[in-house]
Amino acid sequence: MTKALPKTPENKIFINQVIRSSTSIGANLQEADGAHTKADFIYSMNLGKKEAKETTFWLDLINECNSQLNLRMKPLINEGVEIVNVISAIVLSGKRNI
């Protein structure tokens, strides 16, 4: 998706930010997978959730500034919201089991 964006000054910022935050989701979930304690697991999952929310924010901005890509962006934004919801459920479940 980032390759399809016009290389405007705004989009260059959005591209950088969305790539950084989206790759951080995976890194934090990998860290959670290797956690030694429940608290460590929950902490890393919460970081992943935070990055997923940030990614959705950047996707919303991209969508707002690039109306020609609305049809392509909506499913990505929805997927971002779903990822946040899944991670949130994992965190809540983990907190109940402490």
C-alpha positions as CSV (number, residue, x, y, z in Angstrom):
1,M,0.0,0.0,0.0
2,T,2.8,2.4,0.9
3,K,4.3,2.0,-2.6
4,A,1.0,3.1,-4.2
5,L,0.9,6.4,-2.4
6,P,1.9,9.6,-4.3
7,K,5.3,10.8,-3.0
8,T,3.9,14.1,-1.5
9,P,5.7,15.6,1.5
10,E,2.8,14.5,3.8
11,N,2.7,11.0,2.4
12,K,6.5,10.6,2.9
13,I,5.9,11.2,6.6
14,F,2.9,8.9,6.7
15,I,4.8,6.1,4.9
16,N,7.7,6.3,7.4
17,Q,5.4,6.4,10.4
18,V,3.0,3.6,9.3
19,I,6.0,1.3,8.4
20,R,7.6,2.0,11.8
21,S,4.5,1.4,13.9
22,S,3.2,-1.6,12.0
23,T,6.5,-3.4,12.1
24,S,6.7,-2.6,15.8
25,I,3.5,-4.5,16.4
26,G,5.1,-7.8,15.3
27,A,8.3,-7.1,17.2
28,N,6.3,-6.6,20.4
29,L,4.2,-9.6,19.9
30,Q,7.3,-11.7,19.4
31,E,8.7,-10.3,22.6
32,A,5.5,-11.2,24.4
33,D,5.8,-14.8,23.0
34,G,9.2,-15.1,24.6
35,A,8.2,-13.5,27.9
36,H,9.4,-15.1,31.1
37,T,6.6,-13.9,33.3
38,K,2.8,-13.1,32.9
39,A,3.5,-9.5,33.7
40,D,6.2,-9.3,31.0
41,F,3.8,-10.9,28.6
42,I,1.0,-8.4,29.3
43,Y,3.5,-5.5,29.1
44,S,4.7,-6.5,25.7
45,M,1.2,-7.2,24.4
46,N,0.1,-3.8,25.6
47,L,3.0,-2.3,23.7
48,G,1.9,-4.2,20.6
49,K,-1.7,-2.9,21.1
50,K,-0.4,0.7,21.4
51,E,1.5,0.3,18.2
52,A,-1.6,-1.2,16.5
53,K,-3.6,1.8,17.5
54,E,-0.9,4.1,16.2
55,T,-0.8,2.3,12.9
56,T,-4.6,2.7,12.6
57,F,-4.2,6.4,13.3
58,W,-1.6,6.7,10.4
59,L,-3.8,4.7,8.1
60,D,-6.7,7.1,8.9
61,L,-4.5,10.1,8.0
62,I,-3.4,8.5,4.8
63,N,-7.0,7.8,3.9
64,E,-8.0,11.4,4.7
65,C,-5.2,12.8,2.5
66,N,-5.5,10.4,-0.4
67,S,-9.2,10.1,-1.2
68,Q,-8.4,8.3,-4.5
69,L,-7.3,5.3,-2.3
70,N,-10.4,5.1,-0.1
71,L,-11.5,1.8,-1.3
72,R,-8.1,0.3,-0.7
73,M,-7.6,1.9,2.7
74,K,-10.9,1.0,4.3
75,P,-10.1,-2.7,4.6
76,L,-6.6,-1.9,6.0
77,I,-8.1,0.4,8.6
78,N,-10.7,-2.2,9.5
79,E,-8.0,-4.8,9.8
80,G,-6.1,-2.5,12.1
81,V,-9.1,-2.1,14.4
82,E,-9.6,-5.9,14.4
83,I,-5.9,-6.4,15.4
84,V,-6.4,-3.9,18.3
85,N,-9.5,-5.7,19.4
86,V,-7.8,-9.1,19.3
87,I,-4.7,-7.9,21.3
88,S,-7.0,-6.2,23.8
89,A,-8.9,-9.4,24.4
90,I,-5.6,-11.3,24.9
91,V,-4.4,-8.6,27.4
92,L,-7.7,-8.8,29.3
93,S,-7.6,-12.5,29.4
94,G,-4.0,-12.5,30.6
95,K,-4.8,-10.0,33.4
96,R,-7.7,-12.2,34.6
97,N,-5.4,-15.2,34.8
98,I,-2.7,-13.5,37.0
